[in-house]
Amino acid sequence: MDQRISFLTLAVRDLETSRRFYLDGLGWTADLEVEGDVVMLMAGDKLVLSLWDREHFEAEVGRIAEGDGVPPFTISHNVATEAEVDEILERARTAGADPVTEAVEREWGGYTGYFGDPDGYRWEIATNPGPIGQKVLP
């Protein structure tokens, strides 16, 4: 198996709300839309972010675990400058993201903040000055 990820799929409660947040709010472009089912967005050279209606997700994948707190993972969008981090967090806030945490200097040398999408998935907006952080920049 190749060391890569092709799709990152998020099961969403309200597909239209998520669609508006990502497309209208964050300014992304859909590459495939099936009304009431799925919205797919190119998120990298060979990576698709798939927003899948929760009921359709469960029908294929299985019951979604419920509980308090945030999902146990983050999605990170890395940029080159701290100013870009702040600009993106503000754009997310304007798009209705909740919560939005202000970016701070991290002890490992980066500068990061977070926002939650309509389903609570946490996006980290970050600069990472280390070698691995430079590998992910366009």
DSSP file (Angstrom, degrees, kcal/mol; ACC not computed):
  #  RESIDUE AA STRUCTURE BP1 BP2  ACC     N-H-->O    O-->H-N    N-H-->O    O-->H-N    TCO  KAPPA ALPHA  PHI   PSI    X-CA   Y-CA   Z-CA
    1    1 A M              0   0    0      0, 0.0     2,-0.1     0, 0.0     0, 0.0   0.000 360.0 360.0 360.0 131.3    0.0    0.0    0.0
    2    2 A D        -     0   0    0      1,-0.1     2,-1.5     2,-0.0     0, 0.0  -0.367 360.0-113.0 -66.2 148.0    1.3    3.5   -0.9
    3    3 A Q  S    S+     0   0    0     -2,-0.1     2,-0.3     2,-0.0    -1,-0.1  -0.660  79.1  95.1 -84.9  86.4    1.9    5.9    1.9
    4    4 A R        -     0   0    0     -2,-1.5     2,-0.4     0, 0.0    43,-0.0  -0.979  65.1-127.7-164.4 162.5   -0.8    8.5    1.0
    5    5 A I        -     0   0    0     -2,-0.3    41,-0.1     1,-0.1     3,-0.1  -0.984  17.1-178.5-119.4 132.6   -4.3    9.5    1.8
    6    6 A S        +     0   0    0     -2,-0.4    42,-2.6     1,-0.3     2,-0.4   0.836  68.9  20.5 -97.3 -42.6   -6.7   10.0   -1.1
    7    7 A F  E     -a   48   0A   0     40,-0.2     2,-0.5    42,-0.0    -1,-0.3  -0.981  52.5-162.6-131.2 141.0   -9.9   11.1    0.6
    8    8 A L  E     -a   49   0A   0     40,-2.8    42,-2.9    -2,-0.4     2,-0.5  -0.986  23.7-162.7-117.1 115.2  -10.7   12.6    4.0
    9    9 A T  E     -a   50   0A   0     -2,-0.5     2,-0.5    40,-0.2    42,-0.2  -0.872   9.7-166.8-109.2 128.7  -14.4   12.2    4.6
   10   10 A L  E     -a   51   0A   0     40,-3.1    42,-2.6    -2,-0.5     2,-0.6  -0.959  18.1-138.7-111.9 123.7  -16.4   14.1    7.2
   11   11 A A  E     -a   52   0A   0     -2,-0.5     2,-0.3    40,-0.2    42,-0.2  -0.726  29.5-162.6 -79.2 121.5  -19.9   12.9    8.1
   12   12 A V  E     -a   53   0A   0     40,-2.7    42,-2.6    -2,-0.6     3,-0.3  -0.853  24.9-145.1-116.2 144.2  -22.0   16.1    8.4
   13   13 A R  S    S+     0   0    0     -2,-0.3     2,-0.5     1,-0.3    42,-0.1   0.881  96.3  24.1 -70.4 -40.0  -25.3   16.7   10.1
   14   14 A D     >  -     0   0    0      1,-0.1     4,-2.3    39,-0.1    -1,-0.3  -0.893  67.0-167.3-133.7 100.5  -26.6   19.2    7.5
   15   15 A L  H  > S+     0   0    0     -2,-0.5     4,-2.8    -3,-0.3     5,-0.2   0.869  88.6  51.7 -59.0 -40.8  -25.0   19.0    4.1
   16   16 A E  H  > S+     0   0    0      2,-0.2     4,-2.6     1,-0.2    -1,-0.2   0.896 109.3  50.1 -66.4 -39.4  -26.3   22.3    2.9
   17   17 A T  H  > S+     0   0    0      2,-0.2     4,-2.2     1,-0.2    -2,-0.2   0.928 114.0  45.3 -62.7 -44.6  -25.0   24.2    6.0
   18   18 A S  H  X S+     0   0    0     -4,-2.3     4,-2.6     2,-0.2     5,-0.3   0.896 111.2  53.6 -65.4 -40.0  -21.6   22.6    5.5
   19   19 A R  H  X>S+     0   0    0     -4,-2.8     4,-2.9    -5,-0.2     5,-0.6   0.947 110.6  46.0 -58.5 -49.9  -21.6   23.3    1.8
   20   20 A R  I  X>S+     0   0    0     -4,-2.6     5,-2.5     3,-0.2     4,-0.9   0.908 112.3  51.9 -60.6 -42.4  -22.3   27.0    2.5
   21   21 A F  I  <>S+     0   0    0     -4,-2.2     5,-2.0     3,-0.2     6,-0.2   0.947 118.5  34.5 -60.2 -51.1  -19.6   27.2    5.2
   22   22 A Y  I  <5S+     0   0    0     -4,-2.6     6,-2.4     3,-0.2    -2,-0.2   0.903 130.0  31.2 -74.9 -41.6  -16.9   25.7    3.0
   23   23 A L  I  X5S+     0   0    0     -4,-2.9     4,-0.6    -5,-0.3    -3,-0.2   0.966 132.8  24.8 -83.9 -57.4  -17.9   27.2   -0.4
   24   24 A D  I  <<S+     0   0    0     -4,-0.9    -3,-0.2    -5,-0.6    -4,-0.1   0.910 131.4  38.1 -76.0 -42.4  -19.5   30.5    0.4
   25   25 A G  I  4<S+     0   0    0     -5,-2.5    -3,-0.2    -6,-0.2    -4,-0.2   0.959 129.4  26.2 -76.1 -53.1  -17.8   31.2    3.7
   26   26 A L  T  4<S-     0   0    0     -5,-2.0    -3,-0.2    -6,-0.2    -4,-0.1   0.618 102.6-122.6 -89.4 -12.9  -14.2   29.9    3.2
   27   27 A G     <  +     0   0    0     -4,-0.6    -4,-0.2    -6,-0.2    -3,-0.1   0.689  56.7 149.4  83.9  18.1  -14.3   30.4   -0.6
   28   28 A W        -     0   0    0     -6,-2.4     2,-0.4     1,-0.0    -1,-0.2  -0.314  40.9-127.0 -78.5 169.1  -13.5   26.8   -1.6
   29   29 A T        -     0   0    0     13,-0.2    13,-0.5    -2,-0.1     2,-0.3  -0.966  14.1-128.7-121.5 132.7  -14.8   25.3   -4.8
   30   30 A A        -     0   0    0     -2,-0.4    11,-0.2    11,-0.1     3,-0.1  -0.581  15.5-171.8 -78.0 140.0  -16.7   22.0   -5.1
   31   31 A D  S    S+     0   0    0      9,-3.5     2,-0.3     1,-0.4    10,-0.2   0.620  78.7  14.5-101.2 -21.0  -15.4   19.5   -7.6
   32   32 A L  E     -B   40   0A   0      8,-1.5     8,-3.1     2,-0.0     2,-0.4  -0.949  64.8-177.0-153.6 133.1  -18.4   17.2   -7.3
   33   33 A E  E     -B   39   0A   0     -2,-0.3     2,-0.5     6,-0.2     6,-0.2  -0.993   8.3-177.4-133.9 128.5  -21.8   17.8   -5.7
   34   34 A V  E >>  -B   38   0A   0      4,-2.9     3,-2.7    -2,-0.4     4,-1.9  -0.953  40.5-117.0-120.7 107.8  -24.6   15.2   -5.4
   35   35 A E  T 34 S+     0   0    0     -2,-0.5     4,-0.1     1,-0.3    -2,-0.0  -0.118  93.6   3.3 -51.9 129.7  -27.6   17.1   -3.8
   36   36 A G  T 34 S+     0   0    0      1,-0.1    -1,-0.3     2,-0.0   -21,-0.1   0.444 131.7  57.9  77.2   0.3  -28.5   15.7   -0.4
   37   37 A D  T <4 S-     0   0    0     -3,-2.7    16,-3.1     1,-0.3     2,-0.3   0.713 104.0 -12.3-125.3 -58.9  -25.6   13.2   -0.5
   38   38 A V  E  <  -BC  34  52A   0     -4,-1.9    -4,-2.9    14,-0.2     2,-0.4  -0.999  34.0-159.4-156.3 148.3  -22.1   14.6   -0.8
   39   39 A V  E     -BC  33  51A   0     12,-2.1    12,-3.2    -2,-0.3     2,-0.4  -0.998  19.8-163.3-127.7 127.7  -19.9   17.6   -1.7
   40   40 A M  E     -BC  32  50A   0     -8,-3.1    -9,-3.5    -2,-0.4    -8,-1.5  -0.943   6.8-175.8-118.0 134.4  -16.3   16.9   -2.7
   41   41 A L  E     - C   0  49A   0      8,-2.7     8,-3.1    -2,-0.4     2,-0.4  -0.988  30.9-118.7-129.6 132.1  -13.5   19.5   -2.8
   42   42 A M  E     + C   0  48A   0    -13,-0.5     6,-0.3    -2,-0.4   -13,-0.2  -0.583  33.7 174.9 -68.0 124.5  -10.0   19.1   -4.0
   43   43 A A  E     -     0   0A   0      4,-3.4     2,-0.3    -2,-0.4     5,-0.2   0.372  61.9  -6.5-114.0   0.2   -7.9   19.8   -0.9
   44   44 A G  E >  S- C   0  47A   0      3,-1.1     3,-0.8     1,-0.1    -1,-0.2  -0.958  95.3 -63.5-174.8-177.3   -4.5   19.1   -2.3
   45   45 A D  T 3  S+     0   0    0     -2,-0.3    -1,-0.1     1,-0.3    -3,-0.0   0.893 132.9   0.3 -52.8 -45.7   -2.7   17.7   -5.3
   46   46 A K  T 3  S+     0   0    0    -41,-0.1     2,-0.4    -3,-0.1    -1,-0.3  -0.186 112.1 103.9-138.2  42.2   -4.2   14.3   -4.9
   47   47 A L  E <   - C   0  44A   0     -3,-0.8    -4,-3.4   -43,-0.0    -3,-1.1  -0.992  47.1-163.6-132.8 128.3   -6.4   14.8   -1.8
   48   48 A V  E     -aC   7  42A   0    -42,-2.6   -40,-2.8    -2,-0.4     2,-0.6  -0.930  11.1-149.3-112.5 131.4  -10.2   15.2   -1.7
   49   49 A L  E     -aC   8  41A   0     -8,-3.1    -8,-2.7    -2,-0.4     2,-0.5  -0.902  21.7-162.1 -94.0 120.1  -12.1   16.5    1.3
   50   50 A S  E     -aC   9  40A   0    -42,-2.9   -40,-3.1    -2,-0.6     2,-0.7  -0.922  12.7-161.5-111.3 122.2  -15.5   14.8    1.1
   51   51 A L  E     -aC  10  39A   0    -12,-3.2   -12,-2.1    -2,-0.5     2,-0.5  -0.904  21.7-172.2-101.2 109.2  -18.5   16.2    3.1
   52   52 A W  E     -aC  11  38A   0    -42,-2.6   -40,-2.7    -2,-0.7   -14,-0.2  -0.885  30.8-105.9-114.5 130.8  -20.9   13.3    3.3
   53   53 A D  E  >  -a   12   0A   0    -16,-3.1     4,-2.6    -2,-0.5     3,-0.2  -0.278  32.7-128.3 -50.7 129.5  -24.5   13.4    4.6
   54   54 A R  H  > S+     0   0    0    -42,-2.6     4,-2.7     1,-0.2     5,-0.2   0.854 104.9  50.4 -54.5 -44.1  -24.4   11.7    8.0
   55   55 A E  H  > S+     0   0    0    -43,-0.2     4,-2.0     1,-0.2    -1,-0.2   0.907 112.6  46.3 -65.0 -41.1  -27.3    9.3    7.3
   56   56 A H  H  > S+     0   0    0     -3,-0.2     4,-1.3     2,-0.2    -2,-0.2   0.885 111.3  53.4 -67.3 -37.8  -25.7    8.2    4.0
   57   57 A F  H >X>S+     0   0    0     -4,-2.6     4,-3.4     1,-0.2     3,-0.5   0.949 110.4  46.5 -58.2 -50.8  -22.3    7.8    5.8
   58   58 A E  H 3X5S+     0   0    0     -4,-2.7     4,-1.0     1,-0.2    -2,-0.2   0.855 106.2  59.2 -63.3 -35.4  -23.9    5.6    8.5
   59   59 A A  H 3<5S+     0   0    0     -4,-2.0    -1,-0.2    -5,-0.2    -2,-0.2   0.843 119.8  27.9 -62.4 -32.7  -25.7    3.5    5.9
   60   60 A E  H <<5S+     0   0    0     -4,-1.3    -2,-0.2    -3,-0.5    -1,-0.2   0.850 133.3  28.8 -95.6 -40.4  -22.4    2.5    4.3
   61   61 A V  H  <5S-     0   0    0     -4,-3.4    -3,-0.2     1,-0.3     2,-0.2   0.819 107.7-105.4 -96.4 -34.9  -19.8    2.8    7.1
   62   62 A G     << -     0   0    0     -4,-1.0    -1,-0.3    -5,-0.5    -2,-0.1  -0.626  56.2 -27.0 126.8 171.2  -21.7    2.0   10.3
   63   63 A R        -     0   0    0     -2,-0.2     2,-0.4     1,-0.1    -4,-0.0  -0.258  61.2-125.0 -60.3 136.3  -23.2    3.7   13.3
   64   64 A I        -     0   0    0    -10,-0.1     2,-0.2     1,-0.1    -1,-0.1  -0.688  24.5-119.5 -83.4 131.1  -21.4    6.9   14.3
   65   65 A A        -     0   0    0     -2,-0.4     2,-0.3     1,-0.0    -1,-0.1  -0.490  30.5-153.0 -68.9 139.2  -20.2    7.0   17.9
   66   66 A E        +     0   0    0     -2,-0.2     2,-0.3     0, 0.0    -1,-0.0  -0.792  31.2 118.4-112.5 156.1  -21.8    9.8   19.9
   67   67 A G        -     0   0    0     -2,-0.3     2,-0.1     2,-0.1    -2,-0.0  -0.931  56.8 -66.3 167.4 174.9  -20.4   11.6   23.0
   68   68 A D  S    S+     0   0    0     -2,-0.3     2,-0.1     2,-0.0     0, 0.0  -0.385  85.5  35.3 -79.9 160.8  -19.3   14.9   24.5
   69   69 A G  S    S-     0   0    0     -2,-0.1    -2,-0.1     2,-0.0     0, 0.0  -0.324  94.1 -46.9  94.2-174.9  -16.3   16.8   23.4
   70   70 A V        -     0   0    0      1,-0.1    51,-0.1    -2,-0.1    50,-0.1  -0.581  66.7 -86.3 -93.2 156.2  -14.6   17.3   20.0
   71   71 A P        -     0   0    0      0, 0.0     2,-1.4     0, 0.0    51,-0.2  -0.327  48.5-110.2 -56.8 146.6  -13.8   14.6   17.5
   72   72 A P  S    S+     0   0    0      0, 0.0     2,-0.3     0, 0.0    49,-0.0  -0.106  90.8  54.5 -82.6  42.9  -10.4   13.1   18.3
   73   73 A F        -     0   0    0     -2,-1.4    49,-0.6     2,-0.0     2,-0.3  -0.979  65.6-140.9-158.5 164.3   -8.5   14.6   15.4
   74   74 A T  E     -d  122   0B   0     -2,-0.3     2,-0.5    47,-0.1    49,-0.2  -0.906  10.5-138.2-126.4 159.6   -7.7   17.8   13.7
   75   75 A I  E     -d  123   0B   0     47,-2.4    49,-3.0    -2,-0.3     2,-0.4  -0.978  26.9-152.7-112.8 126.9   -7.4   18.9   10.1
   76   76 A S  E     -d  124   0B   0     -2,-0.5     2,-0.5    47,-0.2    49,-0.2  -0.858  16.5-169.6-111.6 138.0   -4.5   21.3    9.6
   77   77 A H  E     -d  125   0B   0     47,-3.1    49,-2.0    -2,-0.4     2,-0.3  -0.963  18.8-158.8-119.8 109.5   -4.0   23.9    6.9
   78   78 A N  E     +d  126   0B   0     -2,-0.5     2,-0.3    47,-0.2    49,-0.2  -0.716  12.2 179.3 -96.8 141.4   -0.5   25.2    7.0
   79   79 A V        -     0   0    0     47,-2.9    49,-0.4    -2,-0.3    58,-0.1  -0.801  35.5-114.7-131.4 172.1    0.6   28.6    5.6
   80   80 A A  S    S+     0   0    0     -2,-0.3     2,-0.3    47,-0.1    47,-0.1   0.766  88.2  39.6 -83.7 -26.8    3.9   30.4    5.3
   81   81 A T     >  -     0   0    0      1,-0.1     4,-1.5    45,-0.1     3,-0.1  -0.872  69.4-126.7-130.7 157.3    3.2   33.4    7.6
   82   82 A E  H  > S+     0   0    0     -2,-0.3     4,-2.3     1,-0.2     5,-0.2   0.854 111.6  60.2 -64.5 -35.3    1.6   34.4   10.8
   83   83 A A  H  > S+     0   0    0      1,-0.2     4,-2.3     2,-0.2    -1,-0.2   0.891 103.0  51.4 -60.9 -38.7   -0.4   37.1    9.0
   84   84 A E  H  > S+     0   0    0      2,-0.2     4,-2.5     1,-0.2     5,-0.2   0.895 107.1  53.7 -64.9 -39.5   -1.9   34.4    6.8
   85   85 A V  H  X S+     0   0    0     -4,-1.5     4,-2.4     1,-0.2    -2,-0.2   0.960 111.4  45.1 -56.9 -51.8   -2.9   32.4    9.9
   86   86 A D  H  X S+     0   0    0     -4,-2.3     4,-2.0     1,-0.2    -2,-0.2   0.884 112.1  51.9 -61.5 -40.2   -4.7   35.4   11.4
   87   87 A E  H  X S+     0   0    0     -4,-2.3     4,-2.2     2,-0.2    -1,-0.2   0.907 111.1  46.8 -63.5 -42.7   -6.4   36.3    8.0
   88   88 A I  H  X S+     0   0    0     -4,-2.5     4,-2.6     2,-0.2    -2,-0.2   0.900 110.4  52.0 -69.4 -40.2   -7.8   32.7    7.7
   89   89 A L  H  X S+     0   0    0     -4,-2.4     4,-2.2    -5,-0.2    -1,-0.2   0.893 110.8  48.9 -62.0 -38.1   -9.0   32.6   11.3
   90   90 A E  H  X S+     0   0    0     -4,-2.0     4,-2.5     2,-0.2    -2,-0.2   0.900 110.0  51.0 -67.5 -39.7  -10.8   35.9   10.7
   91   91 A R  H  X S+     0   0    0     -4,-2.2     4,-1.9     2,-0.2    -2,-0.2   0.914 110.4  49.5 -63.1 -41.5  -12.4   34.6    7.5
   92   92 A A  H  <>S+     0   0    0     -4,-2.6     5,-2.9     2,-0.2     4,-0.4   0.912 110.1  51.1 -62.8 -41.9  -13.6   31.5    9.3
   93   93 A R  H ><5S+     0   0    0     -4,-2.2     3,-1.4     1,-0.2    -2,-0.2   0.930 110.5  48.7 -59.8 -46.2  -15.1   33.7   12.0
   94   94 A T  H 3<5S+     0   0    0     -4,-2.5    -1,-0.2     1,-0.3    -2,-0.2   0.833 106.7  57.0 -62.8 -33.4  -16.9   35.7    9.4
   95   95 A A  T 3<5S-     0   0    0     -4,-1.9    -1,-0.3    -5,-0.2    -2,-0.2   0.547 128.2 -97.8 -76.4  -6.6  -18.1   32.5    7.8
   96   96 A G  T < 5 +     0   0    0     -3,-1.4    -3,-0.2    -4,-0.4    -2,-0.1   0.569  62.3 167.0 103.0  11.0  -19.7   31.5   11.1
   97   97 A A      < -     0   0    0     -5,-2.9    -1,-0.2    -6,-0.2    20,-0.2  -0.306  26.4-137.2 -59.4 140.6  -17.1   29.2   12.5
   98   98 A D  S    S+     0   0    0     18,-1.4    22,-0.1     1,-0.3     2,-0.1  -0.918  76.6  19.8-151.9 122.5  -17.6   28.4   16.2
   99   99 A P  S    S-     0   0    0      0, 0.0    17,-2.2     0, 0.0     2,-0.4   0.622  70.3-179.0 -84.0 171.4  -15.4   28.4   18.2
  100  100 A V  B     -E  115   0B   0     15,-0.2     2,-0.4    -3,-0.1    15,-0.2  -0.990  11.0-158.9-127.8 122.9  -12.5   30.3   16.8
  101  101 A T        -     0   0    0     13,-3.2    13,-0.5    -2,-0.4     3,-0.1  -0.842  24.4-112.4-101.9 140.1   -9.4   30.5   19.0
  102  102 A E        -     0   0    0     -2,-0.4     2,-0.1    11,-0.2    12,-0.1  -0.375  38.9-104.2 -65.6 146.2   -6.8   33.2   18.5
  103  103 A A        -     0   0    0     10,-0.1     2,-0.3   -21,-0.1    10,-0.3  -0.432  42.4-175.7 -72.2 146.7   -3.5   32.0   17.2
  104  104 A V  E     -F  112   0B   0      8,-2.3     8,-2.1    -2,-0.1     2,-0.4  -0.950  34.8 -94.9-138.4 158.2   -0.6   31.8   19.6
  105  105 A E  E     -F  111   0B   0     -2,-0.3     6,-0.3     6,-0.2     2,-0.2  -0.609  44.8-143.2 -69.7 129.4    3.1   31.0   19.5
  106  106 A R    >   -     0   0    0      4,-3.3     3,-2.2    -2,-0.4    -1,-0.0  -0.667  18.7-117.0 -96.9 153.9    3.5   27.3   20.4
  107  107 A E  T 3  S+     0   0    0      1,-0.3    -1,-0.1    -2,-0.2    -2,-0.0   0.722 114.1  60.9 -62.5 -20.7    6.4   25.9   22.4
  108  108 A W  T 3  S-     0   0    0      2,-0.0    -1,-0.3    22,-0.0    22,-0.1   0.422 125.4 -98.2 -87.5   1.9    7.6   23.9   19.4
  109  109 A G  S <  S+     0   0    0     -3,-2.2    -2,-0.1     1,-0.3     2,-0.1   0.315  85.4 113.4 105.7  -8.5    8.1   27.1   17.4
  110  110 A G        -     0   0    0     18,-0.1    -4,-3.3    -5,-0.1     2,-0.4  -0.281  58.6-133.2 -89.6 179.0    4.9   27.3   15.3
  111  111 A Y  E     +FG 105 127B   0     16,-1.4    16,-1.7    -6,-0.3     2,-0.3  -0.971  38.2 162.9-134.3 113.8    2.0   29.8   15.4
  112  112 A T  E     +FG 104 126B   0     -8,-2.1    -8,-2.3    -2,-0.4     2,-0.3  -0.954  20.4 174.3-140.4 153.6   -1.4   28.2   15.4
  113  113 A G  E     - G   0 125B   0     12,-1.8    12,-2.9    -2,-0.3     2,-0.3  -0.920  21.1-135.6-144.6 169.7   -5.1   28.8   16.1
  114  114 A Y  E     - G   0 124B   0    -13,-0.5   -13,-3.2    -2,-0.3     2,-0.3  -0.917  13.0-172.3-131.0 153.1   -8.2   26.7   15.6
  115  115 A F  E     -EG 100 123B   0      8,-2.0     8,-3.1    -2,-0.3     2,-0.4  -0.986  20.1-131.7-138.4 155.0  -11.8   27.0   14.3
  116  116 A G  E     - G   0 122B   0    -17,-2.2   -18,-1.4    -2,-0.3     6,-0.2  -0.867  17.0-142.0-103.6 136.4  -14.7   24.6   14.4
  117  117 A D    >   -     0   0    0      4,-2.1     3,-2.3    -2,-0.4   -19,-0.1  -0.238  46.7 -78.5 -82.8-178.4  -16.8   23.9   11.3
  118  118 A P  T 3  S+     0   0    0      0, 0.0    -1,-0.1     0, 0.0  -100,-0.1   0.730 134.3  45.3 -58.4 -21.3  -20.6   23.4   11.5
  119  119 A D  T 3  S-     0   0    0      2,-0.1     3,-0.1  -106,-0.0  -108,-0.0   0.350 121.2-103.3-102.2   5.9  -20.1   19.9   12.8
  120  120 A G    <   +     0   0    0     -3,-2.3     2,-0.2     1,-0.3   -23,-0.0   0.465  67.3 151.8  89.1   0.7  -17.4   20.7   15.3
  121  121 A Y        -     0   0    0    -51,-0.1    -4,-2.1     1,-0.1     2,-0.5  -0.508  44.2-128.1 -65.6 131.4  -14.5   19.3   13.3
  122  122 A R  E     -dG  74 116B   0    -49,-0.6   -47,-2.4    -2,-0.2     2,-0.5  -0.729  19.9-162.9 -93.3 124.2  -11.5   21.3   14.4
  123  123 A W  E     -dG  75 115B   0     -8,-3.1    -8,-2.0    -2,-0.5     2,-0.5  -0.900   7.5-152.0-100.7 127.8   -9.3   23.0   11.8
  124  124 A E  E     -dG  76 114B   0    -49,-3.0   -47,-3.1    -2,-0.5     2,-0.6  -0.891   3.5-159.9 -97.7 127.0   -5.8   24.1   12.8
  125  125 A I  E     +dG  77 113B   0    -12,-2.9   -12,-1.8    -2,-0.5     2,-0.3  -0.948  32.0 165.4-106.0 123.3   -4.4   27.0   10.9
  126  126 A A  E     -dG  78 112B   0    -49,-2.0   -47,-2.9    -2,-0.6     2,-0.4  -0.951  45.9-148.6-145.7 151.7   -0.7   27.0   11.3
  127  127 A T  E     - G   0 111B   0    -16,-1.7   -16,-1.4    -2,-0.3   -47,-0.1  -0.959  23.1-172.4-107.9 141.5    2.8   28.0   10.5
  128  128 A N        -     0   0    0    -49,-0.4   -18,-0.1    -2,-0.4   -19,-0.1  -0.906  10.5-169.3-136.6 105.9    5.4   25.3   11.1
  129  129 A P        +     0   0    0      0, 0.0    -1,-0.1     0, 0.0   -20,-0.1   0.589  57.7  98.9 -75.2  -8.6    9.0   26.4   10.7
  130  130 A G  S  > S-     0   0    0      1,-0.1     4,-1.7   -22,-0.1     3,-0.2  -0.195  91.5 -98.6 -75.5 170.0   10.4   22.9   10.9
  131  131 A P  H  > S+     0   0    0      0, 0.0     4,-1.3     0, 0.0    -1,-0.1   0.867 123.0  50.8 -57.2 -40.5   11.4   20.7    8.0
  132  132 A I  H  > S+     0   0    0      1,-0.2     4,-0.7     2,-0.2     3,-0.1   0.871 107.8  54.1 -68.1 -33.9    8.1   18.8    7.9
  133  133 A G  H  4 S+     0   0    0     -3,-0.2     3,-0.5     1,-0.2     4,-0.3   0.841 106.4  51.9 -66.4 -33.4    6.1   22.0    8.0
  134  134 A Q  H >< S+     0   0    0     -4,-1.7     3,-0.9     1,-0.2    -1,-0.2   0.804 100.2  63.8 -73.1 -28.7    8.0   23.2    4.9
  135  135 A K  H 3< S+     0   0    0     -4,-1.3    -1,-0.2     1,-0.2    -2,-0.2   0.771 101.2  51.0 -65.7 -25.8    7.2   20.0    3.0
  136  136 A V  T 3< S+     0   0    0     -4,-0.7    -1,-0.2    -3,-0.5    -2,-0.2   0.514  85.3 102.9 -94.7  -3.8    3.4   20.7    3.1
  137  137 A L    <         0   0    0     -3,-0.9   -58,-0.1    -4,-0.3    -3,-0.0  -0.532 360.0 360.0 -77.8 144.6    3.5   24.3    1.8
  138  138 A P              0   0    0      0, 0.0    -1,-0.1     0, 0.0    -3,-0.0   0.523 360.0 360.0 -67.4 360.0    2.5   24.8   -1.9
